[in-house]
Amino acid sequence: MSTTAGHLIVEQLERAGIRRVYGVPGESFLDVLDGLHGSPIETVVTRHEGGAGFMAVAEGRLTDLPGVAMVTRGPGAANAFIAVHTAHQDATPMLLFVGLIPVADRGRESFQEFDINAWFGSTAKKVVTLDDAGSAARVVDDAIFTALSGRPGPVVIGLPEDVLVRSVDAGTVEPRRVARTRPADAGLAELEERLASAARPLLVVGGEGWDQAASDALAGWAERHGVPVLADFRAYDAVPHGSGSYAGYLGYARSDANARRLDEADLLVFVGCVRSDVLSDGYTRGLEAVTVVVNPDADLKGHFGRLDQHLPVHVAAFADAISGTTSAARPAAGWLEGARADYEKFSTAQPDAAGDPGYVDLGVVMEILKQELDDDAVITYGAGNHSLWPARYLRHNAANSLAAPRNGAMGMGIPAAVAASLAYPGRQVVSVAGDGCFLMNGQEIATAMGHGARFIALVVDNGIFATIREHQEQHYPGRPSGTHMTNPDFAALARSYGGYGERVESTADFAAAFRRAAASGLPAVLHLPQDPAVRAPKTASN
């Protein structure tokens, strides 16, 4: 039975188990949209291609399949580029389908024409254009496999509009599965020898592919053997924070204690991540310790400094392999206990005793959220100083409970909250958003309303781009430039979409406001005024 290439693309996505596609419609891929009519795949219509792309990144981060976005040629592809860069630097599996001009129109500066390979070639794992209608299913299957295998990342598929409508006799193909081979016994034995001779070993966890079994297994193994576990930047959900082995994180806004610990370690075992610039404070820390990397990427892209052993396996396979083993690891007395004590101190907020009634103390807010949120609540945020509070104070005890951009992209928090709610409708979802970050994709509240997504967004309003203002004050004191913002009434904006909105006038009002927002059953915004002079969490000690 013949079909069209556009319909075959949808059928292959269905066979692969894809549950949702996010996108803004375009005339360049009408036949794919027609194939989605009546499909079990939910078509989530977003209000901006950047929002669609970020939702796909979040879905790829939080589930076991790549997130899928669909946009049109030229302007649509340009708007989605930020998500491809995020997926690329974050090593997150994602597919971006881009409608293209007809084949015969190429090279003529046709309406909305662009070079898909030139645009995305340096930023995606693979860029492919569907010029052969009969290979549509194979191209989709290959894209999913590529996005998931090795170092995960984005794959961009160009769809010429005339190719999509061609009839084909081909059917779907059996989806290829990414193998998760067990690490070699010799490699595990070598790692055990290194652990046995180390006095100050550290595990650093990150990347994608963590499930609850892997998270629990690795954390339990580390706790039994006295090895502290630190999380890479914005990979804070890789292991449960309730484990006695978890000792906080590295990267931006890390504790001074963990920076020292990275310098003092005599063995570093990176699991799912590599020693990048962010976690090593710009390639200045932890460079000379004996180094083992557990990562399926054969090239170890982004790794810097010493490398003594590479186990090219998936984190789940590694965690399963070591879960039942006994280790000869004998860390120095108090090595794990001190790390855990430092974490407990660092992750407990220090409230402002004065308490200005005109502003909300985010430290107190985070402590309240610890009480209000379930263990499997999903937290999302974009980029900016507002993210320092949830990163430091909120606890992640479930895998796949954080969606935040490791490349520092603003605007991801709200789209990620939409995707998280759709992927996990039974879980609480909270997004912490800066005023600048929120307005980059806050329009996706309309998408939430249209598709039944529910979340609570805490919009931190200080009227400035605080991260940049902080840099200005360090390097150009007394000369703020280009960092002031004029903000709307965020609560009223939420209500205008049909959601719940409330302005919280003081810290004391937050707990009740949060409960009202949760009880509303709607996408909700709590507008939190913050003192512009407060740029980071208050603390007595790092």
C-alpha positions as CSV (number, residue, x, y, z in Angstrom):
1,M,0.0,0.0,0.0
2,S,1.5,3.3,-1.0
3,T,1.7,6.4,1.1
4,T,3.5,9.7,1.0
5,A,7.0,10.5,2.4
6,G,5.4,12.9,4.8
7,H,3.0,10.3,6.2
8,L,5.8,7.7,6.3
9,I,7.8,10.0,8.6
10,V,5.0,10.1,11.0
11,E,4.5,6.4,10.9
12,Q,8.2,5.8,11.7
13,L,8.0,8.3,14.6
14,E,5.0,6.3,15.9
15,R,6.9,3.0,15.6
16,A,9.8,4.5,17.5
17,G,7.5,5.4,20.4
18,I,7.7,9.2,20.0
19,R,4.8,10.6,22.0
20,R,4.8,14.3,21.1
21,V,6.2,16.7,18.5
22,Y,6.5,20.4,19.3
23,G,6.3,23.0,16.6
24,V,5.0,26.0,14.7
25,P,3.2,25.0,11.5
26,G,4.6,26.0,8.1
27,E,3.5,25.5,4.5
28,S,6.8,23.7,3.8
29,F,5.9,20.6,5.7
30,L,2.1,20.4,5.2
31,D,2.2,16.7,4.3
32,V,3.8,15.8,7.7
33,L,1.2,17.9,9.5
34,D,-1.5,16.0,7.5
35,G,0.1,12.7,8.6
36,L,-0.1,13.8,12.2
37,H,-3.9,14.3,11.8
38,G,-5.4,11.5,13.8
39,S,-2.0,10.1,14.8
40,P,-1.5,9.0,18.4
41,I,1.4,11.4,18.5
42,E,0.3,14.6,20.1
43,T,1.1,17.7,18.1
44,V,1.9,20.4,20.6
45,V,1.4,23.8,18.8
46,T,3.8,26.3,20.3
47,R,3.9,30.1,19.9
48,H,7.5,30.4,18.9
49,E,10.0,28.1,17.3
50,G,12.4,28.8,20.1
51,G,9.8,27.5,22.6
52,A,9.2,24.4,20.4
53,G,12.9,23.7,20.3
54,F,13.4,24.1,24.1
55,M,10.4,21.8,24.7
56,A,12.1,19.2,22.6
57,V,15.4,19.7,24.5
58,A,13.5,19.2,27.8
59,E,11.7,16.1,26.5
60,G,15.1,14.6,25.4
61,R,16.5,15.5,28.8
62,L,13.7,14.0,30.9
63,T,12.7,10.9,28.9
64,D,14.4,8.0,27.2
65,L,13.8,9.2,23.6
66,P,14.8,12.3,21.7
67,G,12.5,15.3,21.9
68,V,11.1,16.2,18.5
69,A,10.5,19.7,17.1
70,M,9.2,20.7,13.7
71,V,9.7,24.2,12.1
72,T,9.5,25.8,8.7
73,R,12.4,27.0,6.5
74,G,14.4,30.2,6.9
75,P,12.9,32.3,9.7
76,G,11.5,29.2,11.5
77,A,14.8,27.4,11.4
78,A,16.6,30.5,12.6
79,N,14.3,30.8,15.6
80,A,14.9,27.2,16.5
81,F,18.7,27.4,16.3
82,I,19.1,28.3,20.0
83,A,17.6,24.9,21.0
84,V,20.0,23.1,18.6
85,H,23.0,24.8,20.2
86,T,21.6,23.9,23.7
87,A,21.2,20.3,22.8
88,H,24.6,20.2,21.2
89,Q,26.5,21.7,24.1
90,D,24.3,19.9,26.7
91,A,24.7,16.6,24.9
92,T,20.9,16.1,24.8
93,P,19.2,13.9,22.2
94,M,16.9,15.9,20.0
95,L,15.5,15.9,16.4
96,L,14.7,19.1,14.5
97,F,12.7,18.6,11.3
98,V,12.9,21.7,9.1
99,G,10.7,22.2,6.0
100,L,12.6,23.3,2.9
101,I,12.0,24.8,-0.4
102,P,11.3,22.5,-3.4
103,V,14.4,20.8,-4.8
104,A,14.2,22.6,-8.2
105,D,14.2,26.0,-6.5
106,R,17.6,25.5,-4.7
107,G,20.4,28.0,-5.4
108,R,18.1,30.7,-6.8
109,E,17.7,32.8,-3.6
110,S,14.1,31.5,-3.4
111,F,11.7,32.7,-0.8
112,Q,13.0,31.7,2.7
113,E,15.9,29.7,1.2
114,F,18.9,28.9,3.3
115,D,21.8,26.4,3.4
116,I,20.8,23.9,6.1
117,N,24.2,22.3,6.2
118,A,26.0,25.6,6.5
119,W,23.7,26.8,9.3
120,F,23.6,23.6,11.4
121,G,26.7,21.7,10.3
122,S,28.9,22.8,13.2
123,T,26.2,22.5,15.8
124,A,24.4,19.3,15.2
125,K,25.6,15.7,15.3
126,K,24.3,15.2,11.8
127,V,22.4,17.2,9.2
128,V,20.6,15.3,6.5
129,T,18.2,16.3,3.7
130,L,15.5,13.9,2.6
131,D,16.0,14.0,-1.2
132,D,14.8,10.4,-1.7
133,A,11.2,10.0,-0.6
134,G,11.5,6.2,-0.4
135,S,14.1,6.5,2.4
136,A,12.0,8.6,4.7
137,A,11.6,5.8,7.3
138,R,15.2,4.9,7.3
139,V,16.3,8.6,7.6
140,V,14.1,9.0,10.7
141,D,15.3,5.8,12.3
142,D,18.9,6.8,11.6
143,A,18.3,10.2,13.1
144,I,16.9,8.8,16.3
145,F,19.7,6.3,16.6
146,T,22.4,9.0,16.0
147,A,20.8,11.4,18.5
148,L,20.9,8.7,21.3
149,S,24.1,6.9,20.6
150,G,27.6,7.8,21.8
151,R,27.6,11.4,23.0
152,P,23.9,12.3,22.6
153,G,23.0,15.4,20.6
154,P,20.7,17.0,18.1
155,V,20.1,15.8,14.5
156,V,18.6,18.1,11.9
157,I,16.5,16.7,9.1
158,G,15.6,18.9,6.1
159,L,12.3,18.1,4.4
160,P,11.9,19.6,0.8
161,E,8.2,20.2,0.5
162,D,7.9,18.6,-3.0
163,V,9.7,15.4,-1.8
164,L,7.2,15.0,1.1
165,V,4.2,14.6,-1.2
166,R,5.7,12.0,-3.4
167,S,4.1,8.5,-3.2
168,V,6.2,5.7,-1.9
169,D,5.7,2.0,-1.6
170,A,8.1,1.6,1.3
171,G,7.0,1.0,4.9
172,T,8.5,1.6,8.3
173,V,11.6,-0.1,9.5
174,E,12.4,-1.9,12.7
175,P,13.9,0.8,15.1
176,R,17.5,0.3,15.9
177,R,18.3,0.1,19.6
178,V,21.4,1.7,21.2
179,A,23.4,-1.1,22.8
180,R,24.4,-0.7,26.5
181,T,27.3,-3.1,26.7
182,R,28.7,-4.1,30.1
183,P,32.1,-2.6,30.9
184,A,34.9,-5.1,30.4
185,D,36.0,-7.0,33.5
186,A,39.6,-6.0,32.9
187,G,38.5,-2.3,32.9
188,L,36.6,-2.7,36.1
189,A,39.5,-4.4,37.8
190,E,41.8,-1.6,36.7
191,L,39.4,0.9,38.2
192,E,39.2,-1.1,41.4
193,E,43.0,-1.0,41.7
194,R,43.0,2.8,41.3
195,L,40.3,3.1,44.0
196,A,42.3,0.9,46.3
197,S,45.3,3.1,46.1
198,A,43.4,6.4,46.4
199,A,43.1,8.3,49.7
200,R,40.8,11.1,48.4
201,P,38.7,9.7,45.5
202,L,35.8,11.7,44.0
203,L,33.0,10.6,41.6
204,V,31.8,13.4,39.3
205,V,28.4,12.6,37.7
206,G,26.6,14.2,34.8
207,G,25.4,13.9,31.3
208,E,22.3,12.1,30.0
209,G,20.8,8.6,30.4
210,W,20.3,8.4,34.2
211,D,17.3,6.4,35.3
212,Q,16.3,5.7,38.9
213,A,18.0,2.3,39.1
214,A,21.3,3.7,37.8
215,S,21.1,6.7,40.1
216,D,20.4,4.7,43.2
217,A,23.0,2.0,42.4
218,L,25.8,4.5,41.9
219,A,24.9,6.5,44.9
220,G,24.6,3.4,47.1
221,W,27.9,2.0,45.9
222,A,29.7,5.3,46.6
223,E,28.2,5.6,50.1
224,R,29.2,2.1,51.0
225,H,32.7,2.7,50.0
226,G,33.2,6.3,51.4
227,V,33.5,8.1,48.0
228,P,31.8,11.5,47.7
229,V,29.7,12.2,44.6
230,L,29.7,15.7,43.0
231,A,27.4,16.7,40.2
232,D,28.4,18.4,37.0
233,F,26.9,21.8,36.3
234,R,23.1,21.4,36.0
235,A,23.2,17.7,36.2
236,Y,22.1,17.9,39.8
237,D,19.5,15.1,39.4
238,A,22.0,12.4,38.4
239,V,22.1,10.9,41.9
240,P,19.6,11.4,44.8
241,H,20.5,14.1,47.2
242,G,19.2,12.1,50.1
243,S,22.1,9.7,49.7
244,G,24.9,10.1,52.2
245,S,27.3,10.0,49.2
246,Y,26.0,13.2,47.6
247,A,28.2,16.2,48.3
248,G,26.9,19.0,46.1
249,Y,28.0,20.2,42.7
250,L,30.8,21.8,40.7
251,G,30.6,24.6,38.2
252,Y,29.1,28.1,38.5
253,A,28.1,29.0,42.0
254,R,29.8,25.8,43.5
255,S,30.9,25.9,47.1
256,D,34.4,26.9,48.0
257,A,34.6,23.6,49.8
258,N,33.9,21.6,46.7
259,A,36.4,23.7,44.7
260,R,39.1,22.7,47.3
261,R,37.9,19.1,47.3
262,L,38.5,19.0,43.5
263,D,42.0,20.3,44.0
264,E,42.7,17.8,46.8
265,A,41.4,14.7,45.1
266,D,44.0,12.1,44.1
267,L,41.5,10.2,41.9
268,L,38.7,11.6,39.8
269,V,36.2,9.3,38.2
270,F,33.9,11.1,35.8
271,V,30.7,9.2,35.1
272,G,28.6,10.4,32.1
273,C,30.5,13.7,31.9
274,V,34.0,15.0,31.2
275,R,36.3,17.5,32.8
276,S,35.0,20.6,31.1
277,D,35.8,24.3,31.6
278,V,32.7,25.0,33.7
279,L,33.2,22.3,36.3
280,S,37.0,22.9,36.5
281,D,36.7,26.7,37.0
282,G,38.0,27.5,33.5
283,Y,40.5,24.6,33.2
284,T,42.2,25.6,36.5
285,R,41.2,22.8,39.0
286,G,41.5,19.1,39.2
287,L,43.7,18.7,36.2
288,E,46.5,16.5,37.5
289,A,44.7,13.9,39.6
290,V,44.6,10.4,38.3
291,T,41.6,10.5,36.0
292,V,39.1,7.9,34.8
293,V,36.2,8.8,32.5
294,V,33.1,6.6,32.1
295,N,31.5,7.9,29.0
296,P,30.1,6.3,25.8
297,D,31.6,9.0,23.6
298,A,34.7,7.5,22.0
299,D,36.2,11.0,21.3
300,L,35.4,12.3,24.8
301,K,34.5,15.7,23.3
302,G,35.1,18.5,25.8
303,H,37.5,16.6,28.0
304,F,40.5,18.6,29.1
305,G,43.6,17.5,31.1
306,R,44.9,14.2,32.3
307,L,43.3,10.9,31.2
308,D,44.5,7.6,32.6
309,Q,41.5,5.3,31.8
310,H,38.5,5.5,29.6
311,L,35.5,3.1,30.0
312,P,33.4,3.7,26.9
313,V,30.0,2.6,28.3
314,H,26.7,4.1,29.2
315,V,26.1,5.3,32.7
316,A,23.3,2.8,33.3
317,A,25.5,-0.1,32.2
318,F,28.3,1.1,34.5
319,A,26.1,1.6,37.5
320,D,24.6,-1.9,37.0
321,A,28.0,-3.5,36.7
322,I,29.3,-2.0,40.0
323,S,26.1,-2.2,42.0
324,G,26.8,-5.7,43.3
325,T,30.5,-5.5,43.6
326,T,32.6,-5.0,46.7
327,S,35.4,-2.5,46.4
328,A,38.8,-2.2,47.9
329,A,38.4,1.6,48.1
330,R,39.7,2.9,51.4
331,P,39.4,6.7,51.4
332,A,41.0,8.8,54.2
333,A,39.0,8.9,57.4
334,G,36.4,11.6,57.3
335,W,36.8,12.2,53.5
336,L,33.1,11.4,52.7
337,E,31.7,12.6,56.0
338,G,33.3,16.0,55.7
339,A,32.1,16.4,52.1
340,R,28.5,15.6,53.1
341,A,28.6,17.9,56.1
342,D,29.8,20.8,53.9
343,Y,27.0,20.0,51.5
344,E,24.3,20.1,54.2
345,K,25.6,23.5,55.4
346,F,25.9,24.9,51.9
347,S,22.4,23.8,50.9
348,T,20.6,25.2,53.9
349,A,19.4,28.8,53.3
350,Q,20.4,31.6,55.6
351,P,17.3,33.9,55.7
352,D,17.6,37.6,56.0
353,A,16.8,38.5,59.6
354,A,15.7,42.0,58.6
355,G,13.1,40.9,56.1
356,D,12.2,43.8,53.9
357,P,8.4,43.6,53.4
358,G,8.7,45.0,49.9
359,Y,10.7,42.1,48.6
360,V,10.7,38.3,48.8
361,D,13.6,36.4,50.3
362,L,14.4,33.6,47.9
363,G,16.3,31.7,50.5
364,V,13.1,31.4,52.6
365,V,11.2,30.5,49.4
366,M,13.5,27.6,48.7
367,E,13.2,26.3,52.2
368,I,9.4,26.4,51.9
369,L,9.6,24.6,48.5
370,K,11.6,21.8,50.2
371,Q,8.5,21.1,52.3
372,E,5.9,21.6,49.6
373,L,7.5,19.5,46.8
374,D,7.4,15.8,46.3
375,D,10.6,13.8,45.9
376,D,9.9,13.4,42.2
377,A,9.0,17.1,41.5
378,V,10.5,18.4,38.3
379,I,12.4,21.7,38.5
380,T,13.1,23.9,35.4
381,Y,14.9,27.1,34.9
382,G,16.8,29.0,32.2
383,A,19.9,31.2,32.7
384,G,20.5,34.0,35.1
385,N,21.2,34.8,38.7
386,H,17.7,33.6,39.7
387,S,18.9,30.0,39.0
388,L,21.5,30.2,41.8
389,W,18.8,29.6,44.5
390,P,17.1,26.4,43.1
391,A,20.5,25.0,42.1
392,R,21.9,25.4,45.6
393,Y,18.9,24.8,47.9
394,L,16.4,22.5,46.2
395,R,16.8,18.7,46.5
396,H,16.6,16.2,43.7
397,N,15.8,12.7,44.8
398,A,14.4,11.4,41.6
399,A,16.1,10.9,38.2
400,N,14.9,13.1,35.4
401,S,13.8,15.9,37.7
402,L,15.8,18.8,36.3
403,A,15.6,20.6,32.9
404,A,17.9,23.5,32.7
405,P,20.4,24.6,29.9
406,R,24.0,23.8,30.5
407,N,25.0,26.2,27.7
408,G,23.5,29.1,29.6
409,A,20.6,29.8,27.2
410,M,18.0,32.2,28.5
411,G,14.3,31.4,27.9
412,M,14.3,27.6,28.5
413,G,12.5,27.5,31.8
414,I,8.9,28.0,30.8
415,P,9.0,25.8,27.6
416,A,10.8,23.1,29.7
417,A,8.0,23.3,32.3
418,V,5.4,22.8,29.6
419,A,7.2,19.7,28.3
420,A,7.9,18.3,31.7
421,S,4.2,18.5,32.6
422,L,3.2,16.8,29.4
423,A,5.8,14.1,29.8
424,Y,4.9,13.5,33.5
425,P,1.4,14.7,34.1
426,G,1.3,13.2,37.6
427,R,4.4,15.0,38.9
428,Q,4.7,18.5,40.3
429,V,6.5,20.9,38.0
430,V,8.0,24.2,39.2
431,S,9.9,26.7,37.1
432,V,12.1,29.4,38.7
433,A,12.4,32.2,36.2
434,G,14.1,35.5,36.1
435,D,12.2,38.5,34.8
436,G,14.5,38.6,31.7
437,C,14.4,34.9,31.2
438,F,10.6,34.6,31.6
439,L,9.8,37.1,28.9
440,M,11.9,35.4,26.3
441,N,9.4,32.5,26.1
442,G,6.6,33.3,28.6
443,Q,4.2,33.2,25.7
444,E,4.3,29.4,26.0
445,I,1.8,29.7,28.8
446,A,-0.7,29.8,25.9
447,T,0.7,26.4,24.8
448,A,0.2,25.1,28.4
449,M,-3.4,26.3,28.4
450,G,-4.0,24.7,25.0
451,H,-2.6,21.3,25.9
452,G,-3.4,20.9,29.6
453,A,0.1,21.4,31.0
454,R,0.2,22.5,34.6
455,F,3.1,24.1,36.4
456,I,4.0,26.9,38.8
457,A,6.4,29.5,37.6
458,L,8.1,31.7,40.2
459,V,9.0,34.9,38.4
460,V,11.8,36.8,40.2
461,D,11.4,40.4,39.4
462,N,14.4,42.7,40.1
463,G,14.1,44.9,37.0
464,I,17.7,44.1,35.8
465,F,19.7,41.6,33.9
466,A,21.4,40.7,37.2
467,T,24.2,38.5,36.0
468,I,25.4,41.1,33.5
469,R,24.9,43.9,36.0
470,E,27.1,42.0,38.4
471,H,29.9,41.7,35.9
472,Q,29.5,45.4,35.1
473,E,29.9,46.3,38.8
474,Q,33.1,44.2,39.0
475,H,34.7,45.6,35.8
476,Y,33.0,49.0,35.2
477,P,31.9,50.1,38.7
478,G,29.3,52.9,38.7
479,R,28.6,52.6,35.0
480,P,25.6,50.3,34.4
481,S,24.7,50.1,30.8
482,G,22.1,48.1,28.9
483,T,20.9,46.0,31.8
484,H,17.8,47.8,33.0
485,M,14.3,46.3,32.2
486,T,10.8,47.6,32.3
487,N,8.5,44.8,33.4
488,P,4.8,44.1,33.2
489,D,2.5,42.8,35.9
490,F,3.5,39.2,35.6
491,A,0.5,37.9,37.6
492,A,-1.9,39.8,35.4
493,L,-0.1,38.5,32.3
494,A,-0.7,34.9,33.5
495,R,-4.4,35.6,34.2
496,S,-4.7,37.1,30.7
497,Y,-3.8,33.6,29.3
498,G,-6.5,32.0,31.5
499,G,-3.9,30.8,34.1
500,Y,-3.5,31.6,37.7
501,G,-1.5,34.7,38.7
502,E,-0.7,36.3,42.0
503,R,1.8,38.9,43.2
504,V,3.5,38.0,46.4
505,E,4.2,41.1,48.4
506,S,6.4,39.7,51.1
507,T,8.2,36.6,52.1
508,A,5.6,35.8,54.8
509,D,3.0,35.5,52.1
510,F,4.7,33.0,49.9
511,A,3.7,29.7,51.4
512,A,0.0,30.4,51.2
513,A,0.3,31.8,47.7
514,F,2.1,28.7,46.5
515,R,-0.6,26.5,47.9
516,R,-3.3,28.6,46.2
517,A,-1.4,28.3,42.9
518,A,-1.1,24.5,43.3
519,A,-4.8,24.2,44.1
520,S,-5.8,26.2,41.1
521,G,-5.1,23.3,38.7
522,L,-3.9,25.8,36.1
523,P,-0.6,27.0,34.8
524,A,0.3,29.5,37.5
525,V,2.7,32.5,37.9
526,L,3.7,33.8,41.3
527,H,5.3,37.3,40.8
528,L,8.1,37.7,43.3
529,P,9.6,41.2,43.7
530,Q,13.3,40.9,44.7
531,D,15.7,43.5,45.9
532,P,17.9,44.5,42.9
533,A,20.9,44.6,45.1
534,V,20.6,40.9,46.0
535,R,22.5,39.0,43.4
536,A,23.2,35.7,45.0
537,P,22.1,33.5,48.0
538,K,23.0,34.8,51.5
539,T,25.4,32.6,53.3
540,A,27.6,32.7,56.4
541,S,30.2,30.4,54.9
542,N,30.9,28.6,51.6
